[in-house]
Amino acid sequence: MMMDLVFLALDHGIGSISDAGGEALIPFPIAVDADGRHLKRFVGDTLDESVALARADILNLPHQTELVVLAFDGAVTIQDSKSEAIIVQAQRRGTSQSHNYAQRYQRKGQHISPFGNALGLGDGDSLF
């Protein structure tokens, strides 16, 4: 279930940038509880502020929340080559760390196209 949510967030992130004509991705968490999935978007003055707002909201999710992913625009460096990427952090409640993933993409004018496979980036800070 976690990986399904990770791929959903990566795909939704790529689609959101494409739909917005190449504008930066507005960070969004997707939380899963017994009632289903819940997506919110967070807009601050900067990308860092937007991500911080999303993280603060995640900390206030009800204890019934089983799983959460947080998606935002970022970059990854693979073999000395830096690429724009959708970054997704995923965590199941009760675990101590998030798991981080990325999908690289290219811009050609206003067109966005993913390239390569989704990448596992290892563990990260806790979202809960």
Secondary structure, DSSP 8 states (H G I E B T S, - for coil): -HHHHHHHHHHHHHHHHHHTTT-----EEEEEETTEEEE-----SSHHHHHHHHHHHHHTS-TT--EEEEEEEEEEEETTEEEEEEEEEEEETT-SSEEEEEEEEEEETTEEEE-S--EEEEEE----
